[in-house]
Amino acid sequence: MTPGDALLIVDVQRDFLPGGSLAVPGGDEVVPVLNRYLALTRRTGLPVFASRDWHPADHCSFRARGGTWPVHCVADTPGAAFAPGLQLPADAVIIDKATRPEADAYSAFSGTALAGMLRERGVERVLIGGLATDYCVLNTVRDALKEGFRVLLLRDAIRAVNVQPGDGARAEREMLDLGAVSAVIEEYAS
C-alpha cells in the first residue's frame, strides 16, 4: 500500500451475512480479513471508503416491486448496518447507494460522488473487497476501471452469492480480464 491508494469496502452489511435476509454464503468470513486491511490503512494513513445499500422500503429491486431480491438493507434498519466487528475508522467515507425507489445500483460508483471524492484525495489505485463478488463487487470493479482507477481485487476478502453455480468464479475471471490485479493480505503483511 502506497500513497495514491485507497481501500474500498463494498456492502459488508448485516443483511448480507449468514442469517440476514439476503445472506451471502460465508459473508461473515470477510470481516476479519478486511480488518487486517483496515489495520494496514491505519498504519499507512490511506483513506478508507465503505459503500452500503441504503434502500427505501419500496425499492425496485425487491420482489414485492417486481425485482429479483428479498427486502434487504432498508435505510436505518438493523439489516442495513455494517457487519458487527467490522472495524471501520471514524473518518471512513460512507457511500450510500441505491437510495431512490426507482433505481437500482450495484456499483458503489452508480449515482454517487465516489469517483470525484477519490480524485480529490489523489487516489490512483483502489483496493476493493466486500460483498458480493458476483454483483456489487463486480460492478464496482468494472466502474472503477472505467473511471480510470487501477484496481487491486482483494480475493481473500470477497464472497459470492452464486445464484447460479460458478457465478463468483466467473465474476472473478471477468474482473481480472478487465485489468484488475489479484491480491491477498499475505502479500502486504510483514
C-alpha positions as CSV (number, residue, x, y, z in Angstrom):
1,M,0.0,0.0,0.0
2,T,1.4,3.3,-1.1
3,P,0.3,6.9,-1.4
4,G,-2.3,7.1,-4.1
5,D,-4.1,4.0,-2.8
6,A,-7.5,3.8,-1.1
7,L,-9.4,0.9,0.4
8,L,-13.0,0.5,-0.7
9,I,-15.1,-2.0,1.3
10,V,-18.3,-2.9,-0.6
11,D,-21.6,-3.6,1.2
12,V,-20.4,-5.6,4.2
13,Q,-23.8,-5.3,5.9
14,R,-25.8,-7.4,8.3
15,D,-28.4,-8.5,5.7
16,F,-25.7,-10.0,3.5
17,L,-24.2,-12.0,6.4
18,P,-25.4,-15.5,7.4
19,G,-28.8,-15.2,9.0
20,G,-29.6,-12.0,7.0
21,S,-32.4,-11.6,4.6
22,L,-30.1,-11.9,1.6
23,A,-27.3,-13.9,3.1
24,V,-24.1,-14.4,1.1
25,P,-22.6,-17.9,2.0
26,G,-19.5,-17.2,4.1
27,G,-20.1,-13.5,4.0
28,D,-19.0,-13.1,7.6
29,E,-15.6,-14.6,6.7
30,V,-14.6,-11.3,5.0
31,V,-14.8,-9.3,8.2
32,P,-11.6,-10.4,9.9
33,V,-9.7,-10.2,6.6
34,L,-11.0,-6.7,5.9
35,N,-10.0,-5.7,9.4
36,R,-6.4,-6.7,8.6
37,Y,-6.5,-4.5,5.5
38,L,-8.0,-1.7,7.7
39,A,-5.1,-2.1,10.1
40,L,-2.7,-1.6,7.2
41,T,-4.5,1.5,6.1
42,R,-4.3,2.9,9.6
43,R,-0.6,2.4,9.7
44,T,-0.1,4.0,6.2
45,G,-2.6,6.8,6.6
46,L,-4.5,5.8,3.5
47,P,-8.2,6.7,3.0
48,V,-11.0,4.2,3.6
49,F,-14.3,4.2,1.8
50,A,-17.2,1.9,2.6
51,S,-20.3,1.5,0.4
52,R,-23.7,0.3,1.6
53,D,-27.0,-0.4,0.1
54,W,-29.3,2.1,1.7
55,H,-32.7,1.3,0.2
56,P,-36.0,2.9,0.7
57,A,-38.7,0.4,1.9
58,D,-40.3,0.3,-1.6
59,H,-37.1,-0.2,-3.6
60,C,-37.4,-1.6,-7.2
61,S,-35.0,-4.5,-6.5
62,F,-37.4,-6.1,-4.0
63,R,-39.6,-8.9,-5.1
64,A,-42.8,-7.1,-4.0
65,R,-42.0,-4.5,-6.6
66,G,-41.1,-7.0,-9.3
67,G,-37.4,-7.1,-8.5
68,T,-35.1,-10.0,-8.0
69,W,-34.3,-9.9,-4.3
70,P,-36.0,-10.2,-0.9
71,V,-36.3,-7.0,1.1
72,H,-32.8,-6.1,2.3
73,C,-30.7,-3.2,3.6
74,V,-33.6,-0.8,4.1
75,A,-32.1,2.5,5.3
76,D,-31.9,3.0,9.1
77,T,-32.8,-0.7,9.9
78,P,-30.6,-3.2,11.7
79,G,-30.1,-5.1,8.4
80,A,-28.6,-2.1,6.7
81,A,-25.9,-1.7,9.4
82,F,-22.3,-2.6,8.7
83,A,-21.3,-6.0,9.9
84,P,-20.6,-6.4,13.6
85,G,-16.9,-6.4,14.2
86,L,-16.0,-4.5,11.0
87,Q,-13.5,-2.0,12.4
88,L,-14.2,1.0,10.1
89,P,-12.3,4.0,11.3
90,A,-14.2,7.1,12.4
91,D,-13.0,9.0,9.3
92,A,-14.1,6.3,6.8
93,V,-16.2,7.9,4.0
94,I,-19.6,6.2,3.8
95,I,-21.1,5.9,0.3
96,D,-24.9,5.3,0.3
97,K,-26.1,3.7,-3.0
98,A,-29.5,2.6,-4.4
99,T,-31.2,5.2,-2.4
100,R,-34.0,6.0,-4.8
101,P,-37.0,3.7,-5.1
102,E,-37.0,3.5,-8.9
103,A,-33.2,3.0,-9.5
104,D,-31.0,0.0,-8.6
105,A,-27.3,0.4,-8.2
106,Y,-24.9,-2.5,-7.8
107,S,-21.8,-0.3,-8.2
108,A,-20.5,2.0,-5.4
109,F,-19.9,4.5,-8.3
110,S,-23.5,4.4,-9.6
111,G,-25.4,7.6,-8.7
112,T,-22.8,8.6,-6.1
113,A,-19.9,11.1,-5.9
114,L,-17.3,8.4,-5.2
115,A,-15.2,8.9,-8.3
116,G,-14.9,12.6,-7.6
117,M,-14.1,12.0,-3.9
118,L,-11.3,9.6,-4.9
119,R,-9.8,12.0,-7.3
120,E,-9.9,14.9,-4.8
121,R,-7.8,12.7,-2.5
122,G,-5.3,11.9,-5.2
123,V,-6.3,8.2,-5.4
124,E,-5.0,6.3,-8.4
125,R,-5.5,2.7,-7.2
126,V,-8.4,1.3,-5.3
127,L,-8.2,-1.9,-3.2
128,I,-11.6,-3.5,-3.3
129,G,-13.2,-6.2,-1.2
130,G,-16.6,-7.0,0.2
131,L,-19.9,-8.5,-0.8
132,A,-21.0,-9.9,-3.1
133,T,-18.3,-10.9,-5.6
134,D,-20.8,-11.6,-8.4
135,Y,-22.9,-8.4,-8.0
136,C,-21.8,-5.3,-6.2
137,V,-18.0,-6.1,-6.1
138,L,-18.1,-7.0,-9.8
139,N,-19.9,-3.8,-10.8
140,T,-17.8,-1.6,-8.5
141,V,-14.6,-3.0,-10.1
142,R,-16.0,-2.5,-13.6
143,D,-16.8,1.1,-12.9
144,A,-13.6,1.8,-11.0
145,L,-11.7,0.7,-14.1
146,K,-14.0,2.7,-16.4
147,E,-13.2,5.7,-14.3
148,G,-9.5,5.2,-14.9
149,F,-8.5,3.8,-11.5
150,R,-6.2,0.9,-11.2
151,V,-7.8,-1.9,-9.1
152,L,-6.5,-4.5,-6.7
153,L,-9.1,-7.1,-6.1
154,L,-8.8,-8.4,-2.6
155,R,-9.6,-12.0,-3.4
156,D,-9.3,-13.2,0.2
157,A,-11.9,-10.5,1.2
158,I,-14.8,-11.3,-1.2
159,R,-17.6,-13.9,-1.2
160,A,-20.2,-14.6,-3.9
161,V,-24.0,-15.1,-3.8
162,N,-23.7,-17.8,-6.6
163,V,-27.3,-17.6,-7.7
164,Q,-26.1,-19.9,-10.5
165,P,-23.2,-22.2,-9.6
166,G,-19.9,-20.7,-10.6
167,D,-21.2,-17.1,-10.7
168,G,-18.5,-15.9,-8.3
169,A,-15.6,-17.6,-10.2
170,R,-16.9,-16.2,-13.5
171,A,-17.1,-12.7,-11.9
172,E,-13.5,-13.0,-10.6
173,R,-12.3,-14.0,-14.1
174,E,-14.1,-11.1,-15.7
175,M,-12.6,-8.6,-13.2
176,L,-9.1,-9.9,-13.8
177,D,-9.7,-10.0,-17.6
178,L,-10.8,-6.3,-17.4
179,G,-7.5,-5.3,-15.8
180,A,-7.9,-5.8,-12.0
181,V,-5.0,-7.3,-10.2
182,S,-5.5,-10.1,-7.7
183,A,-4.1,-9.5,-4.2
184,V,-4.3,-11.2,-0.8
185,I,-3.3,-9.9,2.6
186,E,-0.2,-12.1,2.9
187,E,1.3,-10.0,0.1
188,Y,1.1,-6.9,2.3
189,A,1.6,-8.1,5.8
190,S,5.1,-8.1,7.2
